[in-house]
Amino acid sequence: MKSADDQVLEDEAGYQDDEESFFQHIDLLQKHGINMADIKKLKSIGICTVKGIQMTTRRALCNVKGLSEAKVDKIKEAAGKLVTTGFLTAFEYSEKRKQVFHITTGSQEFDKLIGGGIESMAITEAFGEFRTGKTQLSHTLCVTTQLPGERGYTGGKVIYIDTENTFRPDRLRDIADRFDVDPEAVLDNVLYARAYTSEHQMELLDYVAAKFHEECGVFKLLIIDSIMALFRVDFSGRGELAERQQKLAQMLSRLQKISEDDCRSWSWNDFPGRSKEAHWRAHSGSCIDHPHQPEEGKRGNANCQNI
């Protein structure tokens, strides 16, 4: 007979093995004739897995300094040998989906409303009016991500990108006390960065991708609070609207690819937007529509859960 503690240890080991087997590090390309110098160039733009190469167009790879079309074709060919391309059966895909985990928000009722918590391998957007608790939710997730959960989830570290200077470590200490965990350990497990421009925000994503692979399986959540603020500052007026939409779409695509590639959970925190970008942001991930007072004669976003 196995004790309960032995069973828990086996479950945790199995979870970690499944997670590690999901990754195919880009260094494996060396076995297929790709030199280390070219691999380092790929890492410099945030491509750290073989799957990440498949998610990047040839045109984008050719824009990397030092990578010619011939080299890109060779890299693509090598990646194709390591990653299965084409279709999967629904059963095979369901097996992959078993790697998905949920991070609790700290509220059982809230978790029920959003399907069990913040889901990994996905983008979750929280938006609403001022003072509806979006930043507070982000701070709470910094703590709850570190707590053990169901299905062998052992907790992990968090990366927090702050675009509006609203991050406060003292909040984390108070939330840690609520969950009866060491406040200093909680703070030590949160990696913080302040973004000052939309370009800087995008550059930080390259660092995030590299960090996830440098400490494989350690980081479980990325929080961006908020994703739209710097775009509104850097691109103003109708004359720059098209460029803003394009840049924002590129960031959404980058986030989606990294979230699928790295098996991590992502959370956005944004202000309300009844604008065009709000429509297609809703198609890029799940949404959490925070409570607000709707204007007379207007309806809420049908793609989001009102809470």
BAFI-875215 format. One line per field, with one value per residue (C-alpha): y, x, z; residue in three letters; chain; residue number from 1. Coordinates in pm, whole numbers, plus 50000, padded with zeros to 5 digits. Layout:
N
yy <- Y, ...
xx <- X, ...
zz <- Z, ...
code <- Ala, ...
unit <- A, ...
pos <- NUM, ...
END
This chain:
307
yy <- 50000, 50348, 50623, 50944, 51137, 50892, 50929, 51309, 51296, 51065, 51295, 51596, 51412, 51302, 51657, 51789, 51511, 51584, 51954, 51898, 51656, 51928, 52141, 52084, 52325, 52505, 52369, 52038, 52195, 52142, 51770, 51861, 52079, 52423, 52596, 52749, 53103, 53092, 52939, 53230, 53471, 53300, 53320, 53692, 53750, 53531, 53203, 52939, 52626, 52430, 52498, 52868, 52843, 52698, 52988, 53243, 53329, 53299, 53671, 53750, 53512, 53667, 54004, 53872, 54009, 53734, 53492, 53456, 53294, 52978, 52960, 53020, 52740, 52507, 52604, 52551, 52211, 52104, 52219, 52022, 51703, 51759, 51874, 51680, 51890, 51842, 51713, 51535, 51329, 51488, 51221, 51308, 51676, 51599, 51426, 51741, 51948, 51746, 51959, 52263, 52378, 52647, 52910, 53008, 53371, 53324, 53315, 52987, 53162, 53369, 53054, 52891, 53186, 53167, 52791, 52694, 52983, 53141, 52886, 52805, 52798, 53086, 53461, 53599, 53963, 54152, 54483, 54732, 55085, 55248, 55116, 54786, 54568, 54481, 54567, 54411, 54087, 54101, 54138, 53852, 53625, 53699, 53514, 53245, 53134, 53024, 52805, 52429, 52338, 52048, 51775, 51793, 52165, 52268, 52645, 52864, 53208, 53513, 53780, 54118, 54387, 54722, 54992, 55240, 55226, 55065, 54766, 54778, 54509, 54600, 54472, 54135, 54122, 54178, 53915, 53669, 53711, 53628, 53298, 53227, 53218, 53385, 53742, 53762, 53433, 53558, 53878, 53680, 53472, 53770, 53912, 54275, 54506, 54858, 54925, 55285, 55263, 55019, 54923, 54856, 54648, 54431, 54397, 54272, 53982, 53859, 53860, 53677, 53402, 53357, 53356, 53090, 52860, 52957, 52838, 52581, 52495, 52753, 53050, 52990, 53332, 53657, 53966, 54283, 54574, 54719, 54619, 54915, 55210, 55268, 55215, 55491, 55725, 55632, 55636, 55918, 56040, 55879, 55928, 55673, 55437, 55187, 55164, 55123, 54841, 54667, 54696, 54578, 54284, 54189, 54194, 53983, 53733, 53723, 53663, 53391, 53207, 53220, 53111, 52806, 52732, 52765, 52618, 52923, 53116, 53479, 53759, 54102, 54390, 54660, 54958, 54935, 54984, 54997, 55050, 54840, 54683, 54564, 54355, 54156, 54139, 53940, 53684, 53640, 53502, 53468, 53789, 53892, 54189, 54362, 54515, 54862, 55084, 55050, 55355, 55381, 55193, 55003, 54638, 54474, 54268, 53942, 53763, 53817, 53699, 53974, 53937
xx <- 50000, 50122, 50083, 49900, 50230, 50391, 50097, 50120, 50492, 50427, 50154, 50386, 50668, 50430, 50306, 50661, 50760, 50459, 50544, 50910, 50821, 50606, 50916, 51163, 51446, 51584, 51933, 51813, 51857, 52232, 52175, 52027, 52311, 52219, 52518, 52506, 52565, 52239, 52056, 52170, 52030, 51692, 51706, 51780, 51434, 51261, 51244, 51355, 51168, 51143, 50771, 50848, 51019, 50704, 50508, 50735, 50709, 51006, 50979, 51021, 51317, 51486, 51466, 51695, 52045, 52274, 52004, 51987, 51700, 51909, 51974, 51607, 51502, 51752, 51625, 51264, 51351, 51532, 51241, 51000, 51191, 51153, 50792, 50496, 50308, 49960, 49647, 49584, 49285, 49056, 49167, 49535, 49459, 49257, 49565, 49768, 49497, 49548, 49858, 49635, 49609, 49407, 49525, 49278, 49175, 49141, 48761, 48577, 48270, 48484, 48667, 48334, 48230, 48543, 48561, 48786, 49033, 49288, 49367, 49716, 49813, 49569, 49529, 49284, 49183, 49025, 48871, 48632, 48604, 48835, 48835, 48663, 48947, 49150, 49488, 49383, 49306, 49651, 49816, 49609, 49714, 50079, 50019, 49769, 49992, 50246, 49998, 49967, 49650, 49461, 49593, 49947, 49994, 50276, 50271, 50529, 50675, 50517, 50640, 50468, 50499, 50375, 50290, 50118, 50329, 50047, 50239, 50279, 50476, 50299, 49976, 50140, 50242, 49882, 49749, 50020, 49909, 49554, 49670, 49908, 50227, 50564, 50543, 50916, 50911, 50614, 50795, 51106, 50900, 50763, 50983, 50888, 50957, 50837, 50757, 50779, 50683, 50491, 50822, 50980, 50675, 50730, 51102, 51022, 50829, 51152, 51309, 51006, 51033, 51403, 51340, 51072, 51322, 51615, 51413, 51196, 50876, 50932, 50727, 50352, 50197, 50267, 50067, 50060, 49889, 49775, 49840, 49666, 49789, 50119, 49963, 49714, 50002, 50236, 49967, 49715, 49448, 49280, 49589, 49784, 49493, 49583, 49946, 49833, 49600, 49879, 50129, 49873, 49783, 50151, 50174, 49858, 50000, 50331, 50157, 49935, 50229, 50435, 50138, 50078, 50448, 50544, 50236, 50197, 49896, 49865, 49656, 49592, 49454, 49301, 49071, 48732, 48723, 48411, 48645, 48750, 49046, 48816, 48626, 48919, 49095, 48791, 48869, 49229, 49151, 48895, 48763, 48654, 48422, 48435, 48115, 48035, 47737, 47639, 47528, 47160, 47054, 47385, 47459, 47769, 48019, 47847, 48183, 48273, 48148, 47988, 48070
zz <- 50000, 49910, 50163, 50072, 50081, 49838, 49601, 49612, 49533, 49239, 49106, 49132, 48956, 48680, 48631, 48599, 48359, 48136, 48136, 48051, 47771, 47614, 47547, 47268, 47330, 47029, 47105, 46960, 46616, 46654, 46592, 46254, 46127, 46266, 46422, 46770, 46640, 46442, 46738, 46956, 46699, 46728, 47106, 47083, 46935, 47192, 46998, 47246, 47135, 46812, 46804, 46822, 46483, 46330, 46474, 46305, 45937, 45701, 45636, 46006, 46036, 45733, 45907, 46181, 46125, 45998, 45880, 45502, 45312, 45270, 45645, 45724, 45488, 45656, 46003, 45898, 45752, 46071, 46286, 46068, 46149, 46524, 46544, 46413, 46160, 46020, 46189, 46517, 46615, 46870, 47117, 47069, 47117, 47429, 47572, 47513, 47678, 47997, 48054, 48104, 48464, 48640, 48886, 49153, 49189, 49565, 49543, 49488, 49345, 49109, 48996, 48913, 48698, 48484, 48451, 48739, 48752, 48519, 48249, 48125, 47756, 47708, 47737, 47991, 47970, 48258, 48169, 48318, 48450, 48702, 49058, 48978, 49112, 48802, 48955, 49286, 49100, 48940, 49280, 49421, 49133, 49214, 49540, 49442, 49151, 49411, 49599, 49528, 49340, 49189, 48956, 49093, 49033, 49268, 49219, 49050, 48996, 48831, 48590, 48624, 48355, 48487, 48233, 48468, 48785, 48986, 49125, 49503, 49692, 50018, 49866, 49811, 50177, 50289, 50046, 50154, 50516, 50411, 50258, 50547, 50338, 50393, 50250, 50181, 49988, 49786, 49688, 49595, 49350, 49156, 48878, 48812, 48517, 48440, 48072, 47951, 47582, 47363, 47198, 47537, 47626, 47317, 47390, 47740, 47584, 47425, 47772, 47911, 47651, 47727, 48103, 48074, 47908, 48124, 48424, 48249, 48433, 48707, 48584, 48561, 48499, 48315, 48409, 48197, 48370, 48141, 47783, 47615, 47820, 47637, 47294, 47367, 47456, 47169, 46898, 46917, 46679, 46381, 46165, 46373, 46445, 46170, 46288, 46649, 46552, 46361, 46646, 46899, 46677, 46660, 47038, 47070, 46824, 47012, 47343, 47200, 47047, 47365, 47578, 47357, 47321, 47686, 47854, 48075, 48195, 48093, 48235, 48090, 48281, 48068, 48080, 47914, 47542, 47332, 47039, 46744, 46921, 47201, 46946, 46814, 47152, 47261, 46990, 47109, 47454, 47728, 47881, 48228, 48217, 48555, 48691, 48570, 48520, 48151, 47966, 47905, 47594, 47562, 47625, 47768, 47570, 47473, 47440, 47805, 48141, 48347, 48713
code <- Met, Lys, Ser, Ala, Asp, Asp, Gln, Val, Leu, Glu, Asp, Glu, Ala, Gly, Tyr, Gln, Asp, Asp, Glu, Glu, Ser, Phe, Phe, Gln, His, Ile, Asp, Leu, Leu, Gln, Lys, His, Gly, Ile, Asn, Met, Ala, Asp, Ile, Lys, Lys, Leu, Lys, Ser, Ile, Gly, Ile, Cys, Thr, Val, Lys, Gly, Ile, Gln, Met, Thr, Thr, Arg, Arg, Ala, Leu, Cys, Asn, Val, Lys, Gly, Leu, Ser, Glu, Ala, Lys, Val, Asp, Lys, Ile, Lys, Glu, Ala, Ala, Gly, Lys, Leu, Val, Thr, Thr, Gly, Phe, Leu, Thr, Ala, Phe, Glu, Tyr, Ser, Glu, Lys, Arg, Lys, Gln, Val, Phe, His, Ile, Thr, Thr, Gly, Ser, Gln, Glu, Phe, Asp, Lys, Leu, Ile, Gly, Gly, Gly, Ile, Glu, Ser, Met, Ala, Ile, Thr, Glu, Ala, Phe, Gly, Glu, Phe, Arg, Thr, Gly, Lys, Thr, Gln, Leu, Ser, His, Thr, Leu, Cys, Val, Thr, Thr, Gln, Leu, Pro, Gly, Glu, Arg, Gly, Tyr, Thr, Gly, Gly, Lys, Val, Ile, Tyr, Ile, Asp, Thr, Glu, Asn, Thr, Phe, Arg, Pro, Asp, Arg, Leu, Arg, Asp, Ile, Ala, Asp, Arg, Phe, Asp, Val, Asp, Pro, Glu, Ala, Val, Leu, Asp, Asn, Val, Leu, Tyr, Ala, Arg, Ala, Tyr, Thr, Ser, Glu, His, Gln, Met, Glu, Leu, Leu, Asp, Tyr, Val, Ala, Ala, Lys, Phe, His, Glu, Glu, Cys, Gly, Val, Phe, Lys, Leu, Leu, Ile, Ile, Asp, Ser, Ile, Met, Ala, Leu, Phe, Arg, Val, Asp, Phe, Ser, Gly, Arg, Gly, Glu, Leu, Ala, Glu, Arg, Gln, Gln, Lys, Leu, Ala, Gln, Met, Leu, Ser, Arg, Leu, Gln, Lys, Ile, Ser, Glu, Asp, Asp, Cys, Arg, Ser, Trp, Ser, Trp, Asn, Asp, Phe, Pro, Gly, Arg, Ser, Lys, Glu, Ala, His, Trp, Arg, Ala, His, Ser, Gly, Ser, Cys, Ile, Asp, His, Pro, His, Gln, Pro, Glu, Glu, Gly, Lys, Arg, Gly, Asn, Ala, Asn, Cys, Gln, Asn, Ile
unit <- A, A, A, A, A, A, A, A, A, A, A, A, A, A, A, A, A, A, A, A, A, A, A, A, A, A, A, A, A, A, A, A, A, A, A, A, A, A, A, A, A, A, A, A, A, A, A, A, A, A, A, A, A, A, A, A, A, A, A, A, A, A, A, A, A, A, A, A, A, A, A, A, A, A, A, A, A, A, A, A, A, A, A, A, A, A, A, A, A, A, A, A, A, A, A, A, A, A, A, A, A, A, A, A, A, A, A, A, A, A, A, A, A, A, A, A, A, A, A, A, A, A, A, A, A, A, A, A, A, A, A, A, A, A, A, A, A, A, A, A, A, A, A, A, A, A, A, A, A, A, A, A, A, A, A, A, A, A, A, A, A, A, A, A, A, A, A, A, A, A, A, A, A, A, A, A, A, A, A, A, A, A, A, A, A, A, A, A, A, A, A, A, A, A, A, A, A, A, A, A, A, A, A, A, A, A, A, A, A, A, A, A, A, A, A, A, A, A, A, A, A, A, A, A, A, A, A, A, A, A, A, A, A, A, A, A, A, A, A, A, A, A, A, A, A, A, A, A, A, A, A, A, A, A, A, A, A, A, A, A, A, A, A, A, A, A, A, A, A, A, A, A, A, A, A, A, A, A, A, A, A, A, A, A, A, A, A, A, A, A, A, A, A, A, A, A, A, A, A, A, A, A, A, A, A, A, A
pos <- 1, 2, 3, 4, 5, 6, 7, 8, 9, 10, 11, 12, 13, 14, 15, 16, 17, 18, 19, 20, 21, 22, 23, 24, 25, 26, 27, 28, 29, 30, 31, 32, 33, 34, 35, 36, 37, 38, 39, 40, 41, 42, 43, 44, 45, 46, 47, 48, 49, 50, 51, 52, 53, 54, 55, 56, 57, 58, 59, 60, 61, 62, 63, 64, 65, 66, 67, 68, 69, 70, 71, 72, 73, 74, 75, 76, 77, 78, 79, 80, 81, 82, 83, 84, 85, 86, 87, 88, 89, 90, 91, 92, 93, 94, 95, 96, 97, 98, 99, 100, 101, 102, 103, 104, 105, 106, 107, 108, 109, 110, 111, 112, 113, 114, 115, 116, 117, 118, 119, 120, 121, 122, 123, 124, 125, 126, 127, 128, 129, 130, 131, 132, 133, 134, 135, 136, 137, 138, 139, 140, 141, 142, 143, 144, 145, 146, 147, 148, 149, 150, 151, 152, 153, 154, 155, 156, 157, 158, 159, 160, 161, 162, 163, 164, 165, 166, 167, 168, 169, 170, 171, 172, 173, 174, 175, 176, 177, 178, 179, 180, 181, 182, 183, 184, 185, 186, 187, 188, 189, 190, 191, 192, 193, 194, 195, 196, 197, 198, 199, 200, 201, 202, 203, 204, 205, 206, 207, 208, 209, 210, 211, 212, 213, 214, 215, 216, 217, 218, 219, 220, 221, 222, 223, 224, 225, 226, 227, 228, 229, 230, 231, 232, 233, 234, 235, 236, 237, 238, 239, 240, 241, 242, 243, 244, 245, 246, 247, 248, 249, 250, 251, 252, 253, 254, 255, 256, 257, 258, 259, 260, 261, 262, 263, 264, 265, 266, 267, 268, 269, 270, 271, 272, 273, 274, 275, 276, 277, 278, 279, 280, 281, 282, 283, 284, 285, 286, 287, 288, 289, 290, 291, 292, 293, 294, 295, 296, 297, 298, 299, 300, 301, 302, 303, 304, 305, 306, 307
END
